Amino acid sequence: MLINEVKKETGLSKKAINYYIDKGLIRPKILENSYRDFDQEMLESLKKIKIYRKLGFSIEEKNF
């Protein structure tokens, strides 16, 4: 699944998704064309992160 599909499924912005990648919370596979490929597990992790963030948790407080 490419980042645009992930954005639609999670409601997160590209900037937010990239932030979570930079923090090491998800690690998408890099395809030959340099696109990032997100699997279903990463999608679910991003949905959980979104919920935790809405509840007020910081990235440092919760091991997603």
N, CA, C and O atoms as a GROMACS GRO file, in nm:
protein
  256
    1MET      N    1   0.085  -0.116   0.000
    1MET     CA    2   0.000   0.000   0.000
    1MET      C    3   0.090   0.123   0.000
    1MET      O    4   0.184   0.132   0.079
    2LEU      N    5   0.062   0.217  -0.087
    2LEU     CA    6   0.143   0.339  -0.096
    2LEU      C    7   0.091   0.446  -0.001
    2LEU      O    8  -0.018   0.434   0.054
    3ILE      N    9   0.170   0.549   0.018
    3ILE     CA   10   0.140   0.650   0.120
    3ILE      C   11   0.006   0.720   0.096
    3ILE      O   12  -0.063   0.752   0.192
    4ASN      N   13  -0.031   0.743  -0.028
    4ASN     CA   14  -0.160   0.809  -0.054
    4ASN      C   15  -0.277   0.723  -0.007
    4ASN      O   16  -0.377   0.775   0.042
    5GLU      N   17  -0.264   0.592  -0.023
    5GLU     CA   18  -0.368   0.501   0.026
    5GLU      C   19  -0.371   0.500   0.179
    5GLU      O   20  -0.478   0.496   0.239
    6VAL      N   21  -0.254   0.506   0.240
    6VAL     CA   22  -0.244   0.510   0.386
    6VAL      C   23  -0.308   0.638   0.438
    6VAL      O   24  -0.380   0.635   0.538
    7LYS      N   25  -0.283   0.748   0.372
    7LYS     CA   26  -0.344   0.876   0.411
    7LYS      C   27  -0.496   0.865   0.411
    7LYS      O   28  -0.562   0.911   0.504
    8LYS      N   29  -0.552   0.806   0.306
    8LYS     CA   30  -0.698   0.791   0.296
    8LYS      C   31  -0.753   0.700   0.404
    8LYS      O   32  -0.857   0.729   0.463
    9GLU      N   33  -0.683   0.589   0.431
    9GLU     CA   34  -0.730   0.491   0.529
    9GLU      C   35  -0.722   0.542   0.673
    9GLU      O   36  -0.807   0.509   0.756
   10THR      N   37  -0.619   0.621   0.702
   10THR     CA   38  -0.596   0.663   0.841
   10THR      C   39  -0.644   0.805   0.871
   10THR      O   40  -0.671   0.839   0.986
   11GLY      N   41  -0.654   0.887   0.768
   11GLY     CA   42  -0.687   1.028   0.791
   11GLY      C   43  -0.566   1.109   0.836
   11GLY      O   44  -0.581   1.226   0.872
   12LEU      N   45  -0.447   1.050   0.835
   12LEU     CA   46  -0.325   1.120   0.873
   12LEU      C   47  -0.266   1.193   0.753
   12LEU      O   48  -0.287   1.153   0.638
   13SER      N   49  -0.194   1.298   0.779
   13SER     CA   50  -0.127   1.370   0.672
   13SER      C   51   0.003   1.298   0.634
   13SER      O   52   0.054   1.217   0.711
   14LYS      N   53   0.054   1.330   0.518
   14LYS     CA   54   0.183   1.274   0.475
   14LYS      C   55   0.292   1.315   0.572
   14LYS      O   56   0.382   1.236   0.604
   15LYS      N   57   0.284   1.439   0.620
   15LYS     CA   58   0.383   1.489   0.716
   15LYS      C   59   0.381   1.407   0.845
   15LYS      O   60   0.486   1.373   0.899
   16ALA      N   61   0.261   1.374   0.893
   16ALA     CA   62   0.249   1.295   1.016
   16ALA      C   63   0.304   1.154   0.995
   16ALA      O   64   0.375   1.101   1.080
   17ILE      N   65   0.270   1.094   0.883
   17ILE     CA   66   0.319   0.959   0.853
   17ILE      C   67   0.471   0.959   0.846
   17ILE      O   68   0.536   0.870   0.901
   18ASN      N   69   0.528   1.057   0.777
   18ASN     CA   70   0.673   1.068   0.768
   18ASN      C   71   0.737   1.088   0.905
   18ASN      O   72   0.845   1.036   0.931
   19TYR      N   73   0.671   1.163   0.991
   19TYR     CA   74   0.720   1.184   1.127
   19TYR      C   75   0.728   1.051   1.202
   19TYR      O   76   0.828   1.023   1.269
   20TYR      N   77   0.624   0.969   1.191
   20TYR     CA   78   0.623   0.840   1.260
   20TYR      C   79   0.727   0.745   1.201
   20TYR      O   80   0.782   0.662   1.273
   21ILE      N   81   0.754   0.758   1.072
   21ILE     CA   82   0.863   0.681   1.012
   21ILE      C   83   0.996   0.727   1.069
   21ILE      O   84   1.079   0.645   1.108
   22ASP      N   85   1.017   0.858   1.074
   22ASP     CA   86   1.141   0.914   1.128
   22ASP      C   87   1.164   0.873   1.273
   22ASP      O   88   1.278   0.853   1.315
   23LYS      N   89   1.056   0.862   1.350
   23LYS     CA   90   1.066   0.822   1.491
   23LYS      C   91   1.085   0.671   1.506
   23LYS      O   92   1.106   0.622   1.617
   24GLY      N   93   1.076   0.597   1.396
   24GLY     CA   94   1.095   0.453   1.401
   24GLY      C   95   0.974   0.374   1.445
   24GLY      O   96   0.987   0.256   1.478
   25LEU      N   97   0.857   0.436   1.447
   25LEU     CA   98   0.736   0.366   1.491
   25LEU      C   99   0.684   0.271   1.385
   25LEU      O  100   0.620   0.171   1.418
   26ILE      N  101   0.710   0.301   1.259
   26ILE     CA  102   0.680   0.211   1.149
   26ILE      C  103   0.799   0.212   1.054
   26ILE      O  104   0.873   0.310   1.046
   27ARG      N  105   0.815   0.104   0.982
   27ARG     CA  106   0.928   0.092   0.889
   27ARG      C  107   0.878   0.030   0.758
   27ARG      O  108   0.883  -0.091   0.740
   28PRO      N  109   0.830   0.115   0.668
   28PRO     CA  110   0.780   0.061   0.541
   28PRO      C  111   0.894   0.007   0.454
   28PRO      O  112   1.008   0.052   0.462
   29LYS      N  113   0.858  -0.090   0.374
   29LYS     CA  114   0.954  -0.147   0.279
   29LYS      C  115   0.977  -0.046   0.167
   29LYS      O  116   0.883   0.018   0.121
   30ILE      N  117   1.101  -0.034   0.123
   30ILE     CA  118   1.134   0.057   0.012
   30ILE      C  119   1.136  -0.026  -0.116
   30ILE      O  120   1.211  -0.123  -0.128
   31LEU      N  121   1.053   0.013  -0.211
   31LEU     CA  122   1.045  -0.058  -0.338
   31LEU      C  123   1.157  -0.012  -0.432
   31LEU      O  124   1.225   0.086  -0.404
   32GLU      N  125   1.175  -0.083  -0.543
   32GLU     CA  126   1.279  -0.050  -0.640
   32GLU      C  127   1.267   0.092  -0.694
   32GLU      O  128   1.367   0.157  -0.723
   33ASN      N  129   1.143   0.141  -0.706
   33ASN     CA  130   1.120   0.277  -0.756
   33ASN      C  131   1.129   0.382  -0.646
   33ASN      O  132   1.091   0.498  -0.667
   34SER      N  133   1.178   0.343  -0.530
   34SER     CA  134   1.196   0.429  -0.412
   34SER      C  135   1.066   0.466  -0.342
   34SER      O  136   1.067   0.545  -0.248
   35TYR      N  137   0.953   0.410  -0.385
   35TYR     CA  138   0.828   0.430  -0.314
   35TYR      C  139   0.831   0.345  -0.187
   35TYR      O  140   0.897   0.241  -0.182
   36ARG      N  141   0.758   0.390  -0.087
   36ARG     CA  142   0.747   0.314   0.037
   36ARG      C  143   0.621   0.229   0.032
   36ARG      O  144   0.515   0.275  -0.010
   37ASP      N  145   0.634   0.106   0.076
   37ASP     CA  146   0.523   0.011   0.075
   37ASP      C  147   0.484  -0.020   0.219
   37ASP      O  148   0.564  -0.072   0.297
   38PHE      N  149   0.361   0.013   0.253
   38PHE     CA  150   0.308  -0.007   0.388
   38PHE      C  151   0.222  -0.132   0.389
   38PHE      O  152   0.139  -0.150   0.300
   39ASP      N  153   0.242  -0.219   0.488
   39ASP     CA  154   0.157  -0.338   0.498
   39ASP      C  155   0.041  -0.312   0.594
   39ASP      O  156   0.031  -0.206   0.655
   40GLN      N  157  -0.046  -0.411   0.606
   40GLN     CA  158  -0.166  -0.397   0.689
   40GLN      C  159  -0.132  -0.373   0.836
   40GLN      O  160  -0.200  -0.297   0.904
   41GLU      N  161  -0.026  -0.436   0.884
   41GLU     CA  162   0.015  -0.418   1.023
   41GLU      C  163   0.055  -0.273   1.050
   41GLU      O  164   0.020  -0.218   1.154
   42MET      N  165   0.126  -0.211   0.957
   42MET     CA  166   0.165  -0.071   0.972
   42MET      C  167   0.042   0.020   0.970
   42MET      O  168   0.034   0.118   1.043
   43LEU      N  169  -0.052  -0.014   0.884
   43LEU     CA  170  -0.176   0.063   0.876
   43LEU      C  171  -0.248   0.060   1.011
   43LEU      O  172  -0.294   0.163   1.059
   44GLU      N  173  -0.257  -0.058   1.071
   44GLU     CA  174  -0.322  -0.070   1.201
   44GLU      C  175  -0.244   0.005   1.309
   44GLU      O  176  -0.304   0.066   1.397
   45SER      N  177  -0.112   0.000   1.302
   45SER     CA  178  -0.030   0.074   1.398
   45SER      C  179  -0.056   0.224   1.388
   45SER      O  180  -0.068   0.292   1.489
   46LEU      N  181  -0.064   0.274   1.266
   46LEU     CA  182  -0.091   0.417   1.246
   46LEU      C  183  -0.229   0.456   1.300
   46LEU      O  184  -0.245   0.564   1.357
   47LYS      N  185  -0.327   0.369   1.283
   47LYS     CA  186  -0.461   0.396   1.337
   47LYS      C  187  -0.456   0.403   1.489
   47LYS      O  188  -0.521   0.489   1.549
   48LYS      N  189  -0.380   0.312   1.551
   48LYS     CA  190  -0.366   0.313   1.698
   48LYS      C  191  -0.294   0.440   1.744
   48LYS      O  192  -0.334   0.503   1.841
   49ILE      N  193  -0.187   0.475   1.674
   49ILE     CA  194  -0.112   0.596   1.708
   49ILE      C  195  -0.205   0.717   1.705
   49ILE      O  196  -0.201   0.801   1.794
   50LYS      N  197  -0.288   0.725   1.602
   50LYS     CA  198  -0.381   0.837   1.590
   50LYS      C  199  -0.475   0.844   1.711
   50LYS      O  200  -0.501   0.952   1.764
   51ILE      N  201  -0.524   0.729   1.754
   51ILE     CA  202  -0.613   0.724   1.871
   51ILE      C  203  -0.539   0.769   1.997
   51ILE      O  204  -0.589   0.851   2.073
   52TYR      N  205  -0.419   0.714   2.018
   52TYR     CA  206  -0.341   0.751   2.136
   52TYR      C  207  -0.309   0.901   2.138
   52TYR      O  208  -0.314   0.965   2.243
   53ARG      N  209  -0.276   0.955   2.022
   53ARG     CA  210  -0.245   1.098   2.014
   53ARG      C  211  -0.369   1.181   2.048
   53ARG      O  212  -0.359   1.283   2.116
   54LYS      N  213  -0.486   1.137   2.002
   54LYS     CA  214  -0.610   1.209   2.034
   54LYS      C  215  -0.640   1.205   2.184
   54LYS      O  216  -0.701   1.297   2.239
   55LEU      N  217  -0.595   1.098   2.248
   55LEU     CA  218  -0.613   1.085   2.393
   55LEU      C  219  -0.512   1.166   2.472
   55LEU      O  220  -0.519   1.174   2.595
   56GLY      N  221  -0.417   1.227   2.401
   56GLY     CA  222  -0.321   1.315   2.467
   56GLY      C  223  -0.185   1.255   2.496
   56GLY      O  224  -0.100   1.320   2.556
   57PHE      N  225  -0.162   1.131   2.455
   57PHE     CA  226  -0.032   1.069   2.477
   57PHE      C  227   0.071   1.129   2.382
   57PHE      O  228   0.041   1.160   2.267
   58SER      N  229   0.193   1.145   2.432
   58SER     CA  230   0.302   1.188   2.345
   58SER      C  231   0.371   1.064   2.290
   58SER      O  232   0.348   0.952   2.338
   59ILE      N  233   0.453   1.083   2.191
   59ILE     CA  234   0.526   0.970   2.133
   59ILE      C  235   0.616   0.905   2.237
   59ILE      O  236   0.632   0.783   2.237
   60GLU      N  237   0.674   0.983   2.324
   60GLU     CA  238   0.765   0.932   2.425
   60GLU      C  239   0.691   0.856   2.536
   60GLU      O  240   0.750   0.768   2.599
   61GLU      N  241   0.564   0.887   2.560
   61GLU     CA  242   0.489   0.825   2.668
   61GLU      C  243   0.439   0.685   2.636
   61GLU      O  244   0.420   0.602   2.725
   62LYS      N  245   0.419   0.658   2.510
   62LYS     CA  246   0.356   0.533   2.472
   62LYS      C  247   0.441   0.459   2.371
   62LYS      O  248   0.482   0.516   2.270
   63ASN      N  249   0.467   0.333   2.396
   63ASN     CA  250   0.538   0.249   2.300
   63ASN      C  251   0.434   0.189   2.207
   63ASN      O  252   0.371   0.089   2.240
   64PHE      N  253   0.416   0.249   2.093
   64PHE     CA  254   0.312   0.207   2.000
   64PHE      C  255   0.350   0.076   1.935
   64PHE      O  256   0.274   0.023   1.853
   0.00000   0.00000   0.00000
